[in-house]
Amino acid sequence: MRLLLHRRTYSLMTAAVLVAAALVAGAGPADAASRARPGRYVGTTVEAGTPVAAEWVRFRVRRTKVVGFTSRVWVHCYVYPNSYYQLPLVFRMPTAKIRRNKVDRAWTQRIRVEGETEELKGRVQLRFKRGRTVTGRLSVEVANCATRLGDPPYWLGLRVKRKR
């Protein structure tokens, strides 16, 4: 059996080897550069299917890395014995590699909250889709504050688009 590829005739076995070599070299649909286009990305968090305008997300894609990921979220804080309050928190994630159109980055950093130095634990997961769309989720925890009330993980949905 013969197969015609780019004006040349190859046997089926040779064609299978060529396709496998192209996938290993990164020319396949899972190639990060095919969907994660370089540029600026801006978006918001999503709660119950609707965007929250007071919470924002910004980052850049350079080659195969997410750089300058900055976000503002409202964290819920618990004070013993039974009172709660909300606090706006702006943080920055370290650089993350894009692998197979996905980012999964967890980190810890020291941050100053209400005059005291605390340890922030964060995690961001992003999925680059065709076109300009990026979806994902975000979890942040600082001392007795978190992005959601209840048991961890405290995920917030993200909806981001590439700016032109």
C-alpha positions as a Markdown table, in Angstrom:
| # | Residue | x | y | z |
|---|---|---|---|---|
| 1 | Met | 0.0 | 0.0 | 0.0 |
| 2 | Arg | 1.3 | 3.5 | -0.9 |
| 3 | Leu | 0.7 | 6.9 | 0.6 |
| 4 | Leu | 1.2 | 10.3 | -1.1 |
| 5 | Leu | 2.7 | 12.9 | 1.2 |
| 6 | His | 3.9 | 16.3 | -0.1 |
| 7 | Arg | 4.3 | 15.1 | -3.7 |
| 8 | Arg | 6.2 | 12.0 | -2.8 |
| 9 | Thr | 5.1 | 8.5 | -2.6 |
| 10 | Tyr | 5.9 | 6.5 | 0.6 |
| 11 | Ser | 5.0 | 3.1 | 1.9 |
| 12 | Leu | 2.6 | 3.0 | 4.8 |
| 13 | Met | 5.4 | 2.0 | 7.1 |
| 14 | Thr | 7.6 | 4.9 | 6.1 |
| 15 | Ala | 4.6 | 7.3 | 6.5 |
| 16 | Ala | 4.0 | 6.0 | 10.0 |
| 17 | Val | 7.6 | 6.6 | 11.0 |
| 18 | Leu | 7.5 | 10.2 | 9.5 |
| 19 | Val | 4.3 | 11.0 | 11.4 |
| 20 | Ala | 5.8 | 9.7 | 14.7 |
| 21 | Ala | 9.0 | 11.6 | 14.1 |
| 22 | Ala | 7.0 | 14.8 | 13.5 |
| 23 | Leu | 5.0 | 14.3 | 16.8 |
| 24 | Val | 8.2 | 13.7 | 18.8 |
| 25 | Ala | 9.8 | 16.8 | 17.3 |
| 26 | Gly | 6.9 | 18.9 | 18.5 |
| 27 | Ala | 5.1 | 19.5 | 15.2 |
| 28 | Gly | 1.9 | 17.8 | 16.4 |
| 29 | Pro | -1.3 | 19.3 | 17.8 |
| 30 | Ala | 0.1 | 19.2 | 21.3 |
| 31 | Asp | 2.8 | 21.7 | 20.5 |
| 32 | Ala | 2.7 | 24.6 | 23.0 |
| 33 | Ala | 3.5 | 27.3 | 20.4 |
| 34 | Ser | 0.5 | 26.3 | 18.3 |
| 35 | Arg | -2.0 | 27.6 | 20.8 |
| 36 | Ala | -0.2 | 29.7 | 23.4 |
| 37 | Arg | 0.5 | 32.7 | 21.2 |
| 38 | Pro | 3.0 | 35.3 | 22.5 |
| 39 | Gly | 1.4 | 38.5 | 23.8 |
| 40 | Arg | -0.5 | 40.1 | 26.6 |
| 41 | Tyr | -3.4 | 38.3 | 28.3 |
| 42 | Val | -6.1 | 39.9 | 30.5 |
| 43 | Gly | -9.1 | 38.4 | 32.2 |
| 44 | Thr | -11.1 | 38.0 | 35.4 |
| 45 | Thr | -12.1 | 35.3 | 37.9 |
| 46 | Val | -15.4 | 33.5 | 37.3 |
| 47 | Glu | -17.9 | 32.8 | 40.0 |
| 48 | Ala | -21.1 | 30.8 | 39.3 |
| 49 | Gly | -20.5 | 31.2 | 35.6 |
| 50 | Thr | -20.2 | 35.0 | 35.6 |
| 51 | Pro | -17.0 | 37.1 | 35.6 |
| 52 | Val | -16.2 | 39.1 | 38.7 |
| 53 | Ala | -15.1 | 42.6 | 37.6 |
| 54 | Ala | -13.3 | 43.4 | 40.9 |
| 55 | Glu | -10.9 | 40.5 | 40.5 |
| 56 | Trp | -8.5 | 40.6 | 37.6 |
| 57 | Val | -5.7 | 38.5 | 36.1 |
| 58 | Arg | -2.8 | 39.7 | 33.8 |
| 59 | Phe | 0.1 | 37.9 | 32.3 |
| 60 | Arg | 2.3 | 37.7 | 29.2 |
| 61 | Val | 3.4 | 34.7 | 27.1 |
| 62 | Arg | 6.9 | 34.8 | 25.8 |
| 63 | Arg | 8.0 | 31.8 | 23.7 |
| 64 | Thr | 6.9 | 28.9 | 25.8 |
| 65 | Lys | 6.7 | 30.6 | 29.2 |
| 66 | Val | 4.1 | 32.6 | 31.2 |
| 67 | Val | 5.8 | 35.6 | 32.7 |
| 68 | Gly | 4.6 | 38.4 | 34.9 |
| 69 | Phe | 1.4 | 36.7 | 36.1 |
| 70 | Thr | -0.2 | 39.2 | 38.4 |
| 71 | Ser | -3.7 | 38.9 | 40.0 |
| 72 | Arg | -6.0 | 40.7 | 42.4 |
| 73 | Val | -8.4 | 38.6 | 44.4 |
| 74 | Trp | -10.5 | 39.0 | 47.4 |
| 75 | Val | -9.6 | 36.5 | 50.1 |
| 76 | His | -11.9 | 35.5 | 52.9 |
| 77 | Cys | -10.4 | 35.6 | 56.4 |
| 78 | Tyr | -11.5 | 33.8 | 59.6 |
| 79 | Val | -11.0 | 35.3 | 63.0 |
| 80 | Tyr | -11.6 | 33.1 | 66.1 |
| 81 | Pro | -14.3 | 32.4 | 67.4 |
| 82 | Asn | -16.8 | 33.1 | 64.5 |
| 83 | Ser | -16.2 | 36.2 | 62.5 |
| 84 | Tyr | -15.2 | 36.6 | 58.9 |
| 85 | Tyr | -13.9 | 39.5 | 56.8 |
| 86 | Gln | -12.7 | 40.0 | 53.2 |
| 87 | Leu | -9.4 | 41.4 | 52.2 |
| 88 | Pro | -8.1 | 42.4 | 48.7 |
| 89 | Leu | -4.8 | 40.7 | 47.8 |
| 90 | Val | -2.5 | 41.5 | 44.9 |
| 91 | Phe | 0.2 | 38.9 | 44.2 |
| 92 | Arg | 2.7 | 37.8 | 41.5 |
| 93 | Met | 3.4 | 34.3 | 40.4 |
| 94 | Pro | 6.9 | 33.2 | 39.3 |
| 95 | Thr | 7.6 | 32.3 | 35.7 |
| 96 | Ala | 6.0 | 29.1 | 34.5 |
| 97 | Lys | 6.7 | 26.8 | 31.5 |
| 98 | Ile | 3.9 | 25.9 | 29.1 |
| 99 | Arg | 3.8 | 22.2 | 28.4 |
| 100 | Arg | 1.2 | 20.7 | 26.1 |
| 101 | Asn | -0.8 | 23.9 | 26.1 |
| 102 | Lys | -1.1 | 23.7 | 29.9 |
| 103 | Val | 0.5 | 25.4 | 32.9 |
| 104 | Asp | 0.4 | 24.0 | 36.4 |
| 105 | Arg | 2.5 | 26.0 | 38.8 |
| 106 | Ala | 2.5 | 25.9 | 42.6 |
| 107 | Trp | 4.7 | 28.2 | 44.7 |
| 108 | Thr | 5.2 | 29.8 | 48.1 |
| 109 | Gln | 6.4 | 33.3 | 48.8 |
| 110 | Arg | 6.6 | 35.8 | 51.7 |
| 111 | Ile | 4.1 | 38.6 | 51.5 |
| 112 | Arg | 3.1 | 41.5 | 53.8 |
| 113 | Val | -0.6 | 41.4 | 54.9 |
| 114 | Glu | -2.0 | 44.0 | 57.3 |
| 115 | Gly | 1.5 | 44.9 | 58.6 |
| 116 | Glu | 2.7 | 41.4 | 59.2 |
| 117 | Thr | 4.9 | 39.1 | 57.0 |
| 118 | Glu | 3.0 | 35.9 | 56.1 |
| 119 | Glu | 3.7 | 33.0 | 53.8 |
| 120 | Leu | 1.5 | 32.9 | 50.7 |
| 121 | Lys | 0.8 | 29.5 | 49.1 |
| 122 | Gly | -0.5 | 29.7 | 45.6 |
| 123 | Arg | -1.3 | 27.5 | 42.6 |
| 124 | Val | -2.4 | 28.4 | 39.1 |
| 125 | Gln | -3.6 | 26.0 | 36.4 |
| 126 | Leu | -4.1 | 27.3 | 32.9 |
| 127 | Arg | -5.3 | 25.7 | 29.6 |
| 128 | Phe | -4.6 | 27.4 | 26.3 |
| 129 | Lys | -7.4 | 26.8 | 23.8 |
| 130 | Arg | -7.6 | 27.6 | 20.1 |
| 131 | Gly | -7.9 | 31.2 | 19.2 |
| 132 | Arg | -7.3 | 33.7 | 22.0 |
| 133 | Thr | -9.0 | 32.0 | 24.9 |
| 134 | Val | -7.4 | 30.7 | 28.1 |
| 135 | Thr | -9.3 | 29.0 | 30.9 |
| 136 | Gly | -8.1 | 27.8 | 34.3 |
| 137 | Arg | -8.3 | 28.1 | 38.0 |
| 138 | Leu | -6.5 | 29.8 | 40.9 |
| 139 | Ser | -6.0 | 29.0 | 44.5 |
| 140 | Val | -4.4 | 31.3 | 47.1 |
| 141 | Glu | -3.9 | 30.8 | 50.9 |
| 142 | Val | -2.3 | 33.2 | 53.3 |
| 143 | Ala | -2.3 | 32.6 | 57.1 |
| 144 | Asn | -6.1 | 32.4 | 58.0 |
| 145 | Cys | -7.2 | 33.8 | 54.7 |
| 146 | Ala | -8.1 | 31.9 | 51.4 |
| 147 | Thr | -9.8 | 32.5 | 48.1 |
| 148 | Arg | -12.7 | 30.4 | 49.2 |
| 149 | Leu | -14.2 | 29.3 | 52.5 |
| 150 | Gly | -14.2 | 25.7 | 53.5 |
| 151 | Asp | -11.7 | 22.9 | 53.0 |
| 152 | Pro | -8.7 | 23.2 | 50.6 |
| 153 | Pro | -8.2 | 23.5 | 47.7 |
| 154 | Tyr | -9.8 | 26.9 | 47.4 |
| 155 | Trp | -10.2 | 27.1 | 43.6 |
| 156 | Leu | -11.5 | 30.2 | 41.7 |
| 157 | Gly | -12.2 | 29.8 | 38.0 |
| 158 | Leu | -10.4 | 32.0 | 35.5 |
| 159 | Arg | -11.4 | 33.3 | 32.0 |
| 160 | Val | -8.7 | 35.1 | 30.1 |
| 161 | Lys | -8.3 | 36.5 | 26.5 |
| 162 | Arg | -5.3 | 37.6 | 24.5 |
| 163 | Lys | -5.2 | 41.4 | 23.9 |
| 164 | Arg | -4.4 | 42.5 | 20.4 |
